[in-house]
Each structure stands twice: as C-alpha cells, then as structure tokens.
Amino acid sequence: MPAPDDSPAGTSPDPPSERPDRTVLDARDISRALTRISHELLERNKGATDLVLLGLHTRGVPLARRIAEKITAVEGAPVAVGELDVTMYRDDLRSQPTRRAHKTALPSGGIDEKIVVLVDDVLFSGRTIRAALDALADLGRPSAVRLAVLVDRGHRELPIRADHVGKNLPSALAERVSVRLSEVDGVDEVSIS
C-alpha cells in the first residue's frame, strides 16, 4: 500500500477489490516527463541563472531534485534546490487528519530576486499551491514564481495553472491519482483508481 500523500488527490477511491489501479505512467514515462520539464524551464529562463527549485513535501522534493540533476547535466552548473513545507498554511487543517510537519529548507542564496519554481507531484484543486504561495511570501520576495507539476488532473477550485506539466490526466472527482516515487515509495509510477 502506498504511503499517504500530503496533498489531497481526490475523494476516497472504491475498495481495491472493486476497482484495480491502472498505471498511466511508468518509470520511463516519468523520466521523460521530467526531462521535458527541465528543458522547458531552461528555455523559458534562458538558462539556469537565478533559478531556484522548491519541492513541496512530500513527493515534490524528490521531483525537484531530479529536475535539478537533469538541468545540471545540460548546463554543467548546479541548480539551487530547496524544500517547502506548507502544512501550517493549508486552509483545511481543521477538516483533514493531522498532518506531520516537514522542514522548509531554502538554498543558501535564499529566494529574493530569484526565479522560484514550485515543484509538486499532482495539481488538483490548487489549494496546496495557494498555501505554497502564502509560505513563500513569509520567506522572501522572488522576482517570479512558476509552477511545475508531474500530473495535472484538473478540477481546480482556485485560479491556478501550472507553467510546466509532465502529463495532463483528466479524471473524475471520484477517481484517485497516486504518484509513487522510488525515494519515498520504492517504485516510480503514476496510477489512477
């Protein structure tokens, strides 16, 4: 059973015996999507100068690190990577089960006057990203903020759009999109149930 995700990805799925998971991205698909996102970031930013990747806990952190590795391989210079915990900025703290707080770790150069790219696994309602923007406002003043997600499943509740998307995955509200990454779950795959 996969570890629970920190961001709500939909309503509770039917019991596994009634609706099996369907894999929509395997490890190679995820790698290709992250390679494409990395190249899009470099093109849009005209290189890696002043670029900071902030992974949102939990699965956005390893995704940000993987994107940084791909950018470094192309540019030959390291890209700043950090971690952002949005737990205390969420608007559903009272209605959701207790969440474990993670650490926020900014790169040594900070985020002021940098191009900050928030990296997350699934974009759904947009509420996690709203919380991330609130957290960023308390941490510094970037010159621009962009959003890169592995999966965009639609159903936005807020006017938030990803700048870089690995896979658009239209889904029903009753379906659940699960991202599993080797760093957290021991396997790379995206499934829908």
C-alpha positions as CSV (number, residue, x, y, z in Angstrom):
1,M,0.0,0.0,0.0
2,P,1.5,3.4,-0.9
3,A,2.3,5.9,1.8
4,P,-0.4,8.5,2.2
5,D,0.1,11.7,0.2
6,D,0.3,15.1,1.9
7,S,-1.9,16.7,-0.7
8,P,-5.5,15.7,-1.3
9,A,-5.8,14.0,-4.6
10,G,-9.5,13.4,-4.7
11,T,-12.2,11.6,-2.9
12,S,-11.8,8.1,-1.4
13,P,-11.5,5.5,-4.1
14,D,-13.6,2.4,-4.3
15,P,-12.2,-0.6,-2.4
16,P,-9.2,-2.0,-4.3
17,S,-11.1,-5.3,-4.9
18,E,-13.8,-3.4,-6.9
19,R,-11.6,-1.1,-9.0
20,P,-8.0,-2.0,-9.7
21,D,-5.3,0.6,-10.2
22,R,-4.4,1.4,-13.7
23,T,-0.8,2.6,-14.3
24,V,-0.7,5.7,-16.5
25,L,3.0,6.5,-16.2
26,D,5.8,4.1,-15.5
27,A,9.4,4.9,-14.5
28,R,10.5,5.6,-18.1
29,D,7.5,7.9,-18.7
30,I,8.2,9.8,-15.5
31,S,11.8,10.3,-16.5
32,R,10.9,11.5,-20.0
33,A,8.3,13.9,-18.4
34,L,10.9,15.3,-16.0
35,T,13.4,15.7,-18.9
36,R,10.9,17.7,-20.9
37,I,10.1,19.9,-17.9
38,S,13.8,20.5,-17.3
39,H,14.3,21.6,-20.9
40,E,11.2,23.8,-20.8
41,L,12.5,25.5,-17.6
42,L,15.9,26.2,-19.3
43,E,14.2,27.6,-22.4
44,R,11.8,29.8,-20.5
45,N,14.5,31.1,-18.2
46,K,17.2,31.3,-20.9
47,G,19.5,29.1,-18.8
48,A,19.8,28.2,-15.1
49,T,20.9,31.6,-13.8
50,D,18.9,32.7,-10.7
51,L,16.8,29.6,-10.9
52,V,15.7,28.0,-7.6
53,L,13.6,24.8,-7.5
54,L,11.5,24.4,-4.3
55,G,10.0,20.9,-3.9
56,L,6.7,20.7,-2.0
57,H,6.6,17.9,0.6
58,T,6.4,15.0,0.2
59,R,6.8,13.9,-3.4
60,G,7.6,17.3,-4.9
61,V,11.0,17.3,-3.1
62,P,12.5,14.3,-5.0
63,L,10.9,15.6,-8.2
64,A,12.7,18.9,-7.7
65,R,16.0,17.1,-7.1
66,R,15.6,15.0,-10.2
67,I,14.8,18.1,-12.3
68,A,17.8,19.9,-10.9
69,E,20.0,16.9,-11.8
70,K,18.8,17.0,-15.4
71,I,19.3,20.7,-15.6
72,T,22.8,20.4,-14.2
73,A,23.6,17.7,-16.7
74,V,22.6,20.1,-19.6
75,E,24.0,23.3,-18.2
76,G,27.1,22.0,-16.4
77,A,26.4,24.0,-13.3
78,P,24.4,23.1,-10.2
79,V,20.9,24.5,-9.7
80,A,19.7,25.6,-6.3
81,V,17.2,23.2,-4.7
82,G,15.1,23.6,-1.6
83,E,12.2,22.1,0.3
84,L,9.0,23.9,1.2
85,D,6.5,22.7,3.9
86,V,3.1,24.3,3.5
87,T,1.4,22.4,6.3
88,M,0.7,25.4,8.5
89,Y,-0.5,27.4,5.5
90,R,-3.2,25.0,4.5
91,D,-6.9,26.0,4.7
92,D,-8.1,22.5,5.6
93,L,-6.2,21.9,8.8
94,R,-9.4,21.6,10.8
95,S,-11.2,19.2,8.4
96,Q,-8.3,16.9,7.5
97,P,-6.5,14.3,9.6
98,T,-3.5,15.6,11.4
99,R,-0.5,16.1,9.1
100,R,3.1,15.7,10.0
101,A,5.0,18.9,9.6
102,H,8.2,18.7,7.4
103,K,11.1,21.0,7.3
104,T,11.4,24.0,5.0
105,A,15.0,24.3,3.7
106,L,15.9,27.2,1.4
107,P,19.1,27.2,-0.6
108,S,21.9,29.2,0.9
109,G,21.3,32.1,-1.5
110,G,17.7,32.4,-0.5
111,I,14.9,33.2,-2.8
112,D,15.0,37.0,-3.0
113,E,15.1,38.2,-6.6
114,K,15.3,34.6,-7.9
115,I,13.1,32.7,-10.3
116,V,11.4,30.3,-8.0
117,V,9.9,27.1,-9.5
118,L,7.5,25.3,-7.1
119,V,7.6,21.6,-7.9
120,D,4.8,19.2,-6.9
121,D,3.5,15.8,-7.9
122,V,-0.2,16.4,-8.6
123,L,-2.1,19.6,-9.3
124,F,-5.7,19.2,-8.3
125,S,-7.8,21.8,-6.6
126,G,-4.9,24.4,-6.4
127,R,-5.2,24.8,-2.6
128,T,-1.8,23.3,-1.9
129,I,-0.2,25.8,-4.4
130,R,-2.1,28.7,-2.8
131,A,-0.6,27.6,0.6
132,A,2.8,27.4,-1.0
133,L,2.4,31.0,-2.3
134,D,1.5,32.1,1.2
135,A,4.5,30.4,2.6
136,L,6.8,32.0,0.0
137,A,5.5,35.4,1.0
138,D,6.8,34.8,4.5
139,L,10.2,33.6,3.3
140,G,11.2,36.2,0.8
141,R,10.4,38.1,-2.4
142,P,11.2,36.2,-5.6
143,S,11.3,38.0,-8.9
144,A,8.9,35.4,-10.4
145,V,7.2,32.2,-9.2
146,R,6.4,29.4,-11.6
147,L,4.8,26.0,-11.1
148,A,6.0,22.6,-12.4
149,V,3.9,19.5,-11.7
150,L,4.3,15.9,-12.8
151,V,0.5,15.4,-13.2
152,D,-2.3,18.0,-13.7
153,R,-5.6,16.3,-13.2
154,G,-7.9,19.3,-13.5
155,H,-10.8,20.1,-11.1
156,R,-9.4,23.5,-10.0
157,E,-11.1,25.3,-7.2
158,L,-8.8,28.3,-7.4
159,P,-7.4,30.2,-10.4
160,I,-4.1,28.4,-10.5
161,R,-2.4,27.0,-13.6
162,A,0.9,25.1,-14.0
163,D,3.6,26.5,-16.2
164,H,5.2,23.1,-16.8
165,V,3.2,19.8,-16.8
166,G,4.6,16.3,-17.2
167,K,1.2,14.8,-18.0
168,N,-2.4,16.2,-18.2
169,L,-4.6,13.5,-16.8
170,P,-8.3,14.3,-17.0
171,S,-10.0,12.4,-14.2
172,A,-13.3,12.1,-12.5
173,L,-13.7,13.6,-9.0
174,A,-14.3,10.1,-7.6
175,E,-11.0,8.8,-9.0
176,R,-7.7,8.9,-7.1
177,V,-4.4,9.7,-8.8
178,S,-1.5,8.2,-6.9
179,V,2.1,9.2,-7.6
180,R,4.7,6.8,-6.2
181,L,8.4,7.7,-6.4
182,S,11.4,5.4,-5.6
183,E,12.8,7.8,-3.0
184,V,9.5,7.6,-1.0
185,D,7.7,4.5,-2.1
186,G,10.3,2.3,-3.6
187,V,8.9,2.4,-7.1
188,D,8.3,5.0,-9.8
189,E,4.7,5.1,-11.2
190,V,1.6,7.1,-11.5
191,S,-1.7,5.2,-11.3
192,I,-5.4,6.0,-11.3
193,S,-8.1,4.2,-9.4
